[in-house]
Amino acid sequence: MKRAVLVTLGLAAGLLSLAGAASAEEAAEAVRALYAPVWNPLEGEDLSKLTGPALALFEKSAKVSAETGEAGCVDFVVTVGGQDFDDEEVARTIETVETGRSPEGDALVTARFRSFPDGDADQEIRWTMRQVGGAWKVADIESPLDEWKLSTFPCD
């Protein structure tokens, strides 16, 4: 009887471990999918891939843009940390890896890629991904190289 309970507990722990690993892979794959082709939340009005601070910033940016008729608070492609990039080079060189979890349980994913085939254009973008309704959504994005983070981005 004890052995059956231990085997059952061991199997349950193993399945939970596999579920956690699958979840980690899913978060990294969700970020990878945003690079083929490069997703730009400034294009179009569909912000369904965003949640939390990222969604709040892009909503506020759209409001500022509508009120002023000019670019909103964000005027670059946050997924690549700039305005110019070679879509094929980004897709060819993209690497994503989950680097941990936030205290709130969000997946932290780092994306590394090259923006252009020539020159010194390596990039690193860090993503905070949150599961909402069974789907991974972007809660925050930051560039340690360029020292910006959406959740602390000024938008007046």
N, C-alpha and C positions, 0 to 999 in steps of 0.2 A: 504494500500500500504506500509506504513512504517513498519507495523507488518510483512508483507511478506518479506521485505528486511532484517529486524532484524532476523527473523527465518532463512532465507537463510544464512546470515552472521554467525549466531550461529552454524548452521550445518556445514558450511565450516570450521570454527575454530575447531569444534569437530573432523571433519575428519582429519584435519592437526595434531591435537593433537594425534589422534590414529595412524596416519602415523609415527609420531615421536616416539611413544611408540613401535610400531612394529619394527621400525628401530633399536631402542635400544635393543630390544629383539633379533633381528637378529644378531647384532654385538656380543652379549654375546653368542648366540647359535653357531655362526661361530667359536668363540674361543673354546667353549666346544667340538665341533666336531674335533678339532685338538688334543684332548686327548683320543680319543677312536678309534683306538689305538693311542698312543703317536706319533705325527708327528715329524720327525727329518729332517730338511732341509739339513742336511749333507749327507743323504742317497739319492742316485740318483742324477740326474741332473735337475729335474723338480723344478724350482723355481717360478712356476706360482702363488703360493699363496702369494708371496712377492711383495712389491712395495716400493718405496721411499728409505729411509736409510737402511732398512733391506735388500732389494734387492741389493743395492750397496755394502754392506758389504759382502754378500755371493758370489757375483760375483767376488769381489776382492780376497776373501779368496780362491775361486776355482782357480783363476789365479796364486796366490802365490803357491798353492799346485801343480799345473801343472808345474810351473817353477822350483820348488825346489825338487819335489818328496816327500815332507813331508806334514804333516798336515798343513792346512792353518791357517788363523787367528783365526778361531773358531774351537775348538776341543772338544766340549761338546754339549750335547743335550739342546739347549736353551729353549725348551718348558718346561723342568723340572729343568733347572738350574744345571745340573750335568751329570754324565755318567751312574750312577747306579740308577735303579728305578724298582719298580714292576708295570708293565703295568696294571694289574688287580686292584691293590690298587689305582692307580692314577685314573682310570676310575670310580671306585666305590666311591671315595671321592671328585671328582672334583665339584667345585662350581664356577660359573662365574656370574659376575654382572657388568653392565655398571656403571662406577663411574663418568662419565661426558663427556665433549667434549673439544677438544683442540681449541685454537683460530682459527685454520684452518678448524674446523668442523669434525675432526676425532673423532671416538668413542674411549673412554678410557675404557678398560675392565680389571678387576682384576680377576685372576684365583687363587683359593686356593685349595690345595689338600695335600694328604699325599703320600710321595714317597714309604714308606714301611709299612707293617702292624704292625711291632714291632718298638719300639724306638721312638725317638723324630725326626721325619722327615717331619714336616709340611713345606710346601712351599707356597710362594706367588710370582706369576709372573704377571707383568703388561703389557698389550698389547695396542698398538695404532693401531686401525683398520681403514682402509680407503676404502671407496666405490669407486671401479674402474669398469666402465662398468656394474654397477648393482650388482657386487659381492664384498663381504668384503675381503680385502687383508691385510696382515700384513705389517704395515709401520715401526713399532719399537717394541722391546720387552725389558723389564728391570726386574732386580731382586733387589728389595730394600734391601733384606737380605744379598745378596752377593755383592752388590754395583757395578753392571755393567749394561750397557745399550748399545744395539747394535749401536745406532747412535753415540756413543762416544767411541766405542770399537777401540783400536789401531790395525791397520793392515798395516804393512809396507812390 
